[in-house]
Amino acid sequence: MIDIRKLALFNKMAKEGGNTVADHLSQMTGMDTQMEITKINFIDIPDIKTHVGDEKLIGISIQLQEPPHGHILFLLNYANAKTLAQGMLGDMGGADPDSDGFTDMERSAIQEIGNIMTSGFIDGWANVLETTIDMGTPTFTYGPGSGMVDQLVGDRDSNMALMFDSRIHALDSDIDVTVYTFPQLDELVGLMQEIDVN
């Protein structure tokens, strides 16, 4: 149970997390980047697997090592990852728009983008929750999205997850990134209960 007045904190966390990600990406790529959270849903984990489907995606996941614990998973498709990597590399070279797969430079650019997105999102959350949240190193996977969800939280059958559907605007192209967050909801609610809302 959560005080209804505190439900707005979910929006605030999404917004703050998204804005922090966009600011970090703008600094790293020199592009004007905005992140827009289109909707927030609470979804049962089995339904998330169905929603994500079996399309092969690039997943960047991270484990929270402090309350509210759990995982965060960013999913984006191959073309979007390639576009972001090329934007980040700019004139440095090492990007090959025509190649199948990723060059080493593109791979490390995507890794860096993963670091920026995960740390930005968590910083935003920590600001709203008035705490610090330590996290592990981002893990990269390429494969069916449903499999990644299963790997992270498949044993949490009865639990729910938060889905932030977000879009990054950069490079004059729409880049869709979906953010699934799997905090331990009781811990998250506990942190929220401590925050004063007017």
MINU-161526 format. One line per 8 residues: number of its first residue (from 1); their letters; for each residue x, y, z of N, C-alpha, C, O, CB. Coordinates in steps of 0.02 Angstrom, whole numbers, plus 50000, padded with zeros to 5 digits. Glycine has a CB too. Layout:
REM MINU-161526
NUM	a	X Y Z X Y Z X Y Z X Y Z X Y Z ~ ...
This chain:
REM MINU-161526
1	midirkla	50043 49940 50000 50000 50000 50000 50044 50062 50000 50096 50065 50033 49952 50000 50062 ~ 50022 50111 49962 50061 50174 49960 50013 50232 49962 49959 50231 49931 50106 50177 49897 ~ 50032 50284 49998 49993 50345 50002 49981 50370 49931 50028 50379 49892 50029 50400 50045 ~ 49917 50382 49915 49900 50400 49846 49936 50464 49823 49950 50472 49764 49825 50410 49839 ~ 49950 50508 49871 49984 50571 49852 50056 50558 49828 50087 50600 49795 49986 50620 49912 ~ 50080 50498 49844 50149 50483 49826 50155 50450 49757 50210 50439 49732 50181 50438 49877 ~ 50098 50436 49726 50100 50405 49660 50135 50450 49609 50166 50426 49562 50030 50388 49635 ~ 50129 50516 49620 50163 50564 49575 50238 50554 49576 50272 50575 49530 50145 50636 49595
9	lfnkmake	50264 50523 49629 50337 50511 49633 50360 50465 49576 50417 50472 49552 50356 50480 49701 ~ 50317 50419 49554 50336 50375 49499 50349 50417 49436 50398 50406 49400 50281 50322 49485 ~ 50304 50465 49423 50314 50509 49365 50378 50549 49373 50416 50558 49326 50254 50556 49357 ~ 50388 50573 49434 50447 50615 49447 50511 50574 49437 50560 50599 49409 50444 50644 49519 ~ 50510 50511 49460 50569 50468 49452 50584 50456 49378 50641 50457 49356 50559 50401 49489 ~ 50530 50444 49340 50538 50431 49268 50566 50492 49234 50612 50488 49193 50471 50409 49236 ~ 50538 50550 49251 50557 50612 49219 50629 50630 49235 50669 50646 49192 50510 50669 49239 ~ 50643 50626 49299 50711 50643 49323 50762 50596 49294 50816 50617 49272 50713 50641 49401
17	ggntvadh	50746 50531 49294 50791 50481 49264 50802 50494 49191 50858 50493 49167 50763 50410 49274 ~ 50747 50506 49155 50751 50519 49083 50790 50582 49066 50831 50582 49019 50682 50524 49053 ~ 50778 50635 49104 50814 50698 49091 50888 50691 49104 50930 50719 49067 50785 50755 49133 ~ 50905 50655 49157 50976 50645 49173 51011 50606 49117 51067 50622 49097 50984 50608 49240 ~ 50977 50554 49091 51004 50516 49036 51016 50561 48976 51069 50559 48945 50957 50457 49016 ~ 50966 50602 48959 50970 50646 48900 51028 50696 48908 51066 50708 48861 50904 50684 48890 ~ 51035 50724 48968 51090 50773 48980 51158 50739 48969 51202 50767 48937 51086 50802 49051 ~ 51165 50679 48998 51229 50643 48992 51244 50626 48919 51301 50634 48895 51228 50579 49034
25	lsqmtgmd	51193 50603 48883 51203 50585 48812 51221 50646 48771 51263 50643 48726 51140 50551 48784 ~ 51188 50703 48786 51203 50764 48749 51276 50784 48758 51309 50804 48710 51156 50822 48772 ~ 51300 50778 48820 51370 50797 48833 51418 50750 48796 51469 50772 48770 51385 50795 48909 ~ 51401 50685 48795 51447 50637 48765 51448 50639 48689 51499 50628 48658 51428 50567 48788 ~ 51390 50655 48659 51385 50651 48586 51386 50719 48553 51394 50724 48492 51322 50613 48567 ~ 51377 50772 48594 51374 50839 48564 51309 50850 48526 51301 50901 48493 51432 50849 48517 ~ 51261 50803 48531 51198 50811 48496 51146 50834 48547 51150 50819 48606 51175 50745 48461 ~ 51097 50869 48521 51042 50887 48566 50999 50825 48575 50969 50800 48528 51000 50947 48536
33	tqmeitki	50996 50800 48635 50961 50737 48649 50908 50749 48701 50920 50779 48753 51011 50683 48673 ~ 50848 50726 48687 50794 50731 48735 50766 50662 48746 50761 50621 48700 50739 50780 48712 ~ 50747 50648 48808 50716 50584 48822 50645 50597 48845 50633 50638 48890 50756 50543 48875 ~ 50599 50563 48815 50529 50575 48830 50500 50510 48856 50503 50458 48822 50490 50601 48767 ~ 50471 50512 48915 50439 50452 48943 50366 50455 48920 50329 50501 48939 50445 50449 49022 ~ 50346 50406 48881 50278 50410 48854 50226 50380 48901 50171 50406 48907 50275 50375 48788 ~ 50243 50325 48934 50195 50299 48983 50230 50256 49035 50284 50228 49023 50139 50259 48947 ~ 50197 50251 49091 50223 50210 49146 50170 50159 49163 50112 50177 49174 50242 50253 49209
41	nfidipdi	50188 50096 49164 50139 50044 49181 50167 49997 49234 50228 49985 49237 50120 50004 49118 ~ 50123 49971 49275 50140 49915 49318 50118 49852 49281 50059 49847 49263 50107 49921 49390 ~ 50162 49806 49270 50144 49746 49232 50168 49684 49268 50222 49684 49299 50174 49749 49160 ~ 50128 49631 49265 50151 49567 49292 50209 49542 49249 50208 49550 49188 50093 49514 49293 ~ 50257 49511 49280 50317 49490 49244 50302 49442 49186 50331 49451 49132 50366 49457 49292 ~ 50258 49392 49194 50243 49350 49136 50216 49390 49077 50231 49375 49019 50193 49295 49155 ~ 50176 49443 49093 50148 49485 49039 50203 49526 49005 50199 49540 48945 50094 49532 49067 ~ 50254 49544 49043 50310 49582 49013 50344 49540 48960 50362 49564 48907 50360 49605 49067
49	kthvgdek	50354 49475 48976 50388 49431 48928 50348 49428 48863 50377 49429 48808 50396 49360 48958 ~ 50282 49425 48869 50240 49424 48809 50245 49491 48772 50250 49493 48711 50166 49410 48828 ~ 50243 49545 48811 50246 49613 48783 50312 49625 48745 50312 49653 48690 50238 49666 48838 ~ 50367 49603 48775 50433 49613 48744 50440 49570 48681 50468 49591 48631 50489 49596 48794 ~ 50414 49509 48685 50416 49464 48627 50485 49434 48616 50530 49443 48656 50395 49502 48565 ~ 50491 49398 48560 50552 49360 48547 50598 49392 48496 50647 49362 48474 50533 49291 48524 ~ 50583 49454 48477 50627 49489 48430 50696 49496 48461 50703 49507 48521 50598 49559 48410 ~ 50747 49489 48419 50816 49497 48445 50829 49572 48457 50821 49613 48412 50869 49467 48396
57	ligisiql	50849 49587 48517 50861 49657 48537 50928 49662 48572 50957 49612 48593 50804 49684 48582 ~ 50950 49724 48579 51009 49736 48620 50984 49756 48689 50945 49802 48696 51056 49791 48590 ~ 51007 49720 48739 50986 49734 48807 51045 49757 48849 51100 49729 48844 50954 49671 48839 ~ 51034 49808 48889 51084 49832 48935 51052 49826 49004 51004 49862 49019 51109 49906 48919 ~ 51079 49783 49046 51047 49775 49112 51097 49791 49167 51158 49788 49158 51021 49703 49121 ~ 51069 49810 49223 51111 49829 49279 51077 49808 49344 51016 49809 49349 51125 49906 49280 ~ 51117 49788 49392 51089 49767 49456 51099 49823 49508 51154 49851 49514 51121 49701 49481 ~ 51046 49838 49545 51051 49888 49599 51077 49852 49661 51052 49800 49680 50982 49922 49613
65	qepphghi	51128 49882 49691 51159 49849 49748 51138 49878 49815 51163 49858 49868 51234 49852 49743 ~ 51092 49926 49812 51064 49956 49873 50989 49962 49862 50966 49957 49805 51096 50027 49889 ~ 50950 49973 49915 50878 49981 49905 50864 50034 49852 50897 50086 49851 50844 50000 49972 ~ 50815 50023 49808 50765 49970 49809 50787 49904 49776 50744 49865 49755 50704 49994 49776 ~ 50851 49890 49770 50877 49828 49741 50841 49811 49675 50801 49850 49650 50869 49770 49790 ~ 50857 49752 49648 50825 49732 49585 50868 49750 49525 50928 49760 49531 50758 49764 49579 ~ 50835 49754 49466 50871 49765 49403 50837 49819 49361 50778 49835 49370 50874 49699 49363 ~ 50876 49846 49316 50849 49892 49265 50872 49865 49198 50930 49845 49190 50872 49967 49277
73	lfllnyan	50827 49864 49150 50842 49837 49084 50822 49888 49030 50764 49907 49026 50807 49770 49072 ~ 50871 49909 48990 50857 49951 48932 50857 49906 48870 50902 49866 48861 50911 50009 48924 ~ 50806 49913 48829 50803 49874 48767 50800 49921 48707 50760 49968 48706 50742 49826 48768 ~ 50841 49907 48657 50836 49945 48595 50853 49899 48536 50888 49849 48545 50884 50007 48595 ~ 50827 49916 48478 50839 49870 48422 50907 49885 48390 50940 49935 48404 50783 49876 48370 ~ 50926 49839 48348 50992 49840 48317 51006 49906 48280 51059 49937 48289 50999 49782 48268 ~ 50957 49928 48239 50967 49989 48199 50977 50050 48244 51019 50093 48230 50907 50000 48152 ~ 50937 50055 48297 50943 50112 48343 51011 50112 48378 51041 50164 48388 50887 50111 48394
81	aktlaqgm	51033 50052 48398 51098 50047 48432 51154 50069 48385 51200 50105 48405 51111 49975 48457 ~ 51149 50049 48323 51199 50066 48272 51201 50142 48262 51254 50173 48259 51183 50030 48205 ~ 51141 50172 48257 51136 50245 48247 51167 50283 48305 51205 50330 48296 51063 50265 48238 ~ 51150 50261 48366 51178 50294 48426 51254 50288 48428 51289 50336 48444 51147 50264 48489 ~ 51279 50228 48412 51351 50216 48413 51386 50262 48363 51438 50291 48379 51368 50142 48397 ~ 51358 50269 48304 51389 50311 48253 51388 50384 48274 51435 50421 48261 51353 50302 48186 ~ 51333 50405 48306 51329 50474 48331 51382 50487 48383 51411 50542 48385 51260 50488 48360 ~ 51394 50438 48424 51444 50446 48477 51515 50448 48449 51557 50486 48473 51437 50390 48529
89	lgdmggad	51527 50406 48398 51595 50403 48370 51610 50464 48326 51667 50486 48321 51604 50339 48329 ~ 51558 50491 48294 51567 50552 48254 51623 50544 48203 51624 50496 48164 51581 50611 48298 ~ 51670 50591 48204 51724 50591 48156 51784 50548 48177 51834 50545 48142 51747 50662 48143 ~ 51777 50516 48234 51835 50478 48259 51849 50417 48216 51904 50389 48219 51823 50456 48332 ~ 51801 50396 48176 51810 50336 48137 51794 50275 48178 51779 50280 48237 51882 50331 48110 ~ 51798 50217 48146 51784 50155 48182 51712 50133 48174 51694 50078 48196 51800 50164 48255 ~ 51669 50176 48143 51600 50155 48132 51593 50133 48059 51624 50162 48014 51550 50214 48148 ~ 51554 50082 48049 51542 50059 47980 51467 50049 47972 51440 49997 47990 51581 49993 47965
97	pdsdgftd	51433 50100 47943 51359 50097 47937 51336 50037 47896 51280 50013 47906 51333 50160 47905 ~ 51378 50012 47851 51354 49960 47805 51369 49889 47829 51344 49841 47800 51386 49970 47738 ~ 51409 49884 47882 51428 49816 47902 51371 49782 47940 51332 49815 47974 51492 49817 47945 ~ 51368 49716 47933 51323 49678 47977 51361 49670 48043 51421 49659 48043 51303 49608 47946 ~ 51325 49676 48097 51359 49671 48161 51393 49737 48179 51386 49787 48143 51412 49615 48159 ~ 51428 49737 48234 51459 49798 48260 51535 49794 48256 51564 49741 48270 51437 49811 48333 ~ 51566 49849 48237 51639 49851 48241 51658 49855 48314 51616 49869 48357 51668 49912 48199 ~ 51722 49844 48330 51745 49849 48399 51731 49919 48427 51712 49927 48485 51819 49833 48404
105	mersaiqe	51742 49969 48385 51731 50039 48408 51657 50051 48422 51639 50083 48472 51756 50089 48354 ~ 51615 50024 48378 51542 50032 48389 51521 49997 48453 51480 50022 48492 51502 50005 48329 ~ 51550 49938 48464 51533 49900 48523 51551 49938 48587 51513 49941 48635 51568 49831 48522 ~ 51612 49967 48586 51631 50003 48647 51591 50068 48654 51579 50091 48710 51707 50020 48645 ~ 51569 50097 48598 51526 50157 48602 51458 50138 48633 51431 50175 48675 51515 50189 48531 ~ 51432 50080 48613 51368 50059 48641 51375 50044 48716 51331 50058 48756 51341 49995 48603 ~ 51432 50016 48733 51445 50002 48804 51446 50067 48844 51417 50072 48898 51513 49964 48813 ~ 51478 50117 48815 51482 50182 48849 51412 50213 48854 51394 50242 48905 51529 50230 48811
113	ignimtsg	51373 50207 48800 51304 50233 48801 51264 50196 48855 51223 50226 48891 51269 50224 48731 ~ 51276 50131 48862 51243 50092 48915 51261 50118 48984 51218 50124 49027 51263 50018 48910 ~ 51325 50133 48993 51347 50162 49058 51311 50227 49071 51287 50240 49127 51423 50173 49058 ~ 51308 50270 49019 51277 50336 49027 51203 50328 49044 51177 50362 49089 51286 50378 48962 ~ 51169 50284 49008 51096 50277 49018 51081 50249 49087 51037 50273 49122 51065 50233 48964 ~ 51118 50196 49106 51101 50165 49171 51119 50212 49229 51080 50220 49275 51138 50098 49178 ~ 51179 50242 49226 51198 50285 49283 51154 50347 49285 51137 50371 49339 51272 50304 49278 ~ 51135 50373 49226 51092 50432 49225 51024 50417 49255 50997 50456 49294 51084 50457 49153
121	fidgwanv	50997 50360 49237 50931 50342 49261 50931 50333 49337 50887 50356 49372 50907 50277 49227 ~ 50983 50298 49361 50988 50286 49434 51000 50351 49472 50973 50360 49526 51044 50236 49449 ~ 51042 50396 49444 51053 50460 49477 50987 50498 49484 50973 50528 49536 51104 50503 49437 ~ 50946 50495 49431 50881 50529 49434 50837 50500 49489 50805 50537 49526 50846 50523 49366 ~ 50836 50434 49493 50797 50401 49546 50822 50421 49615 50783 50437 49659 50801 50324 49538 ~ 50888 50419 49623 50917 50433 49689 50899 50504 49711 50886 50516 49770 50995 50424 49686 ~ 50899 50552 49664 50880 50621 49681 50809 50624 49708 50796 50656 49759 50886 50666 49619 ~ 50763 50590 49674 50692 50592 49694 50683 50557 49761 50646 50580 49804 50647 50560 49641
129	lettidmg	50718 50500 49770 50710 50460 49831 50754 50486 49888 50753 50458 49943 50726 50387 49817 ~ 50792 50539 49874 50836 50570 49924 50882 50518 49957 50886 50513 50018 50793 50605 49978 ~ 50916 50480 49914 50960 50428 49939 51017 50419 49889 51020 50454 49838 50922 50361 49951 ~ 51061 50372 49902 51110 50353 49851 51096 50280 49833 51074 50241 49875 51185 50362 49877 ~ 51107 50263 49770 51095 50194 49749 51157 50170 49711 51173 50194 49657 51030 50189 49703 ~ 51191 50123 49742 51251 50096 49710 51229 50042 49660 51180 50007 49671 51301 50067 49762 ~ 51266 50035 49605 51246 49986 49555 51307 49949 49528 51364 49971 49535 51208 50019 49498 ~ 51292 49891 49498 51346 49851 49469 51365 49876 49400 51344 49931 49380 51324 49778 49465
137	tptftygp	51404 49837 49365 51426 49854 49297 51372 49833 49247 51344 49779 49254 51494 49821 49279 ~ 51358 49875 49197 51307 49855 49148 51327 49791 49111 51386 49780 49095 51296 49911 49097 ~ 51278 49749 49098 51288 49687 49061 51253 49694 48993 51196 49718 48990 51261 49625 49100 ~ 51287 49673 48941 51259 49679 48873 51239 49612 48846 51276 49563 48853 51309 49712 48825 ~ 51180 49609 48816 51155 49547 48787 51124 49562 48719 51094 49615 48710 51104 49511 48833 ~ 51132 49516 48672 51096 49523 48609 51057 49459 48599 51086 49405 48594 51145 49536 48549 ~ 50991 49464 48597 50951 49404 48591 50878 49421 48601 50860 49480 48604 50973 49350 48640 ~ 50835 49371 48606 50763 49384 48616 50751 49422 48681 50776 49403 48734 50724 49318 48616
145	gsgmvdql	50712 49476 48676 50699 49517 48736 50666 49478 48792 50682 49488 48850 50655 49575 48717 ~ 50620 49433 48774 50584 49395 48826 50634 49352 48866 50625 49342 48926 50530 49350 48794 ~ 50685 49327 48832 50736 49287 48867 50775 49327 48918 50792 49302 48971 50784 49256 48816 ~ 50788 49391 48901 50825 49433 48949 50783 49446 49012 50808 49443 49068 50844 49501 48916 ~ 50719 49460 49001 50674 49472 49058 50673 49409 49102 50677 49413 49163 50602 49491 49035 ~ 50668 49352 49070 50665 49288 49105 50728 49277 49147 50725 49255 49204 50655 49230 49056 ~ 50785 49294 49116 50849 49284 49150 50854 49328 49212 50880 49306 49264 50907 49298 49102 ~ 50830 49390 49207 50837 49437 49263 50787 49422 49319 50805 49423 49378 50828 49508 49238
153	vgdrdsnm	50725 49409 49300 50673 49405 49351 50625 49347 49341 50569 49348 49368 50635 49469 49354 ~ 50644 49298 49302 50600 49242 49286 50575 49205 49348 50522 49175 49347 50633 49195 49241 ~ 50615 49206 49401 50595 49169 49461 50551 49211 49507 50534 49190 49562 50656 49144 49498 ~ 50533 49271 49484 50493 49316 49526 50421 49316 49504 50389 49369 49498 50521 49387 49525 ~ 50394 49257 49490 50328 49251 49458 50273 49298 49481 50239 49329 49441 50305 49183 49466 ~ 50265 49302 49547 50207 49338 49572 50219 49414 49573 50173 49452 49586 50190 49314 49642 ~ 50281 49434 49559 50296 49505 49568 50278 49546 49507 50264 49520 49453 50369 49514 49583 ~ 50278 49611 49516 50262 49656 49461 50325 49697 49446 50372 49700 49485 50202 49703 49479
161	almfdsri	50324 49728 49389 50379 49771 49369 50351 49836 49344 50292 49841 49326 50424 49737 49315 ~ 50394 49886 49344 50375 49951 49317 50403 49955 49246 50461 49939 49235 50403 50010 49361 ~ 50362 49976 49200 50387 49986 49132 50383 50060 49115 50329 50090 49117 50346 49944 49080 ~ 50440 50089 49098 50442 50157 49073 50452 50152 48998 50504 50128 48975 50499 50200 49108 ~ 50405 50175 48960 50411 50173 48888 50441 50240 48867 50407 50291 48874 50342 50159 48852 ~ 50501 50240 48843 50533 50305 48830 50560 50309 48760 50572 50258 48727 50588 50317 48879 ~ 50569 50369 48738 50596 50380 48671 50652 50431 48677 50644 50484 48708 50540 50403 48621 ~ 50707 50415 48647 50762 50463 48645 50760 50498 48578 50759 50465 48526 50832 50429 48657
169	haldsdid	50760 50564 48579 50763 50601 48516 50835 50625 48507 50861 50663 48548 50713 50662 48516 ~ 50866 50603 48455 50935 50624 48442 50949 50614 48368 50915 50576 48334 50986 50583 48485 ~ 51000 50650 48343 51022 50639 48275 50967 50647 48223 50967 50615 48171 51053 50570 48268 ~ 50918 50689 48239 50861 50698 48194 50825 50633 48179 50791 50627 48129 50884 50729 48128 ~ 50832 50585 48223 50794 50523 48211 50764 50500 48277 50792 50513 48330 50840 50466 48181 ~ 50708 50468 48273 50676 50442 48334 50710 50377 48352 50712 50330 48313 50599 50432 48325 ~ 50735 50374 48411 50766 50313 48435 50725 50289 48494 50720 50324 48545 50842 50324 48455 ~ 50696 50231 48488 50654 50206 48542 50694 50162 48589 50728 50115 48569 50595 50167 48515
177	vtvytfpq	50690 50179 48653 50722 50139 48704 50668 50124 48755 50637 50170 48781 50785 50175 48736 ~ 50657 50061 48771 50609 50045 48824 50649 50028 48886 50698 49991 48884 50562 49986 48803 ~ 50627 50056 48942 50661 50044 49005 50614 50003 49050 50560 50025 49067 50681 50111 49040 ~ 50636 49944 49068 50598 49903 49116 50636 49906 49182 50696 49896 49184 50589 49829 49091 ~ 50600 49920 49235 50634 49922 49300 50602 49869 49344 50541 49863 49349 50629 49993 49333 ~ 50644 49831 49376 50621 49777 49419 50645 49788 49490 50682 49747 49517 50645 49708 49392 ~ 50625 49844 49522 50646 49853 49592 50607 49805 49636 50554 49780 49617 50635 49927 49615 ~ 50633 49793 49696 50594 49758 49746 50541 49808 49768 50556 49857 49802 50639 49731 49808
185	ldelvglm	50479 49795 49750 50427 49847 49759 50417 49865 49832 50403 49923 49849 50362 49824 49730 ~ 50424 49815 49877 50414 49833 49948 50468 49882 49972 50455 49926 50011 50415 49769 49992 ~ 50530 49873 49947 50584 49919 49966 50572 49988 49935 50584 50040 49967 50653 49892 49943 ~ 50548 49988 49872 50535 50052 49839 50481 50091 49876 50487 50151 49888 50515 50041 49765 ~ 50428 50056 49894 50373 50088 49931 50399 50113 49999 50381 50168 50020 50314 50038 49942 ~ 50442 50074 50031 50472 50095 50095 50510 50161 50087 50503 50206 50128 50519 50041 50121 ~ 50549 50166 50034 50587 50229 50022 50539 50287 50009 50550 50343 50031 50635 50220 49962 ~ 50486 50273 49971 50438 50326 49955 50400 50350 50017 50384 50409 50023 50389 50301 49902
193	qeidvn	50386 50302 50062 50348 50321 50122 50386 50372 50165 50357 50410 50203 50332 50258 50164 ~ 50453 50371 50158 50494 50416 50199 50497 50486 50171 50522 50532 50204 50564 50389 50206 ~ 50472 50495 50111 50478 50561 50079 50416 50603 50095 50360 50579 50090 50486 50554 50001 ~ 50428 50664 50115 50372 50709 50129 50345 50737 50064 50383 50763 50022 50393 50767 50175 ~ 50279 50731 50054 50248 50763 49996 50195 50811 50021 50159 50796 50069 50218 50710 49946 ~ 50192 50867 49989 50142 50917 50012 50074 50903 49981 50026 50939 49995 50165 50989 49994
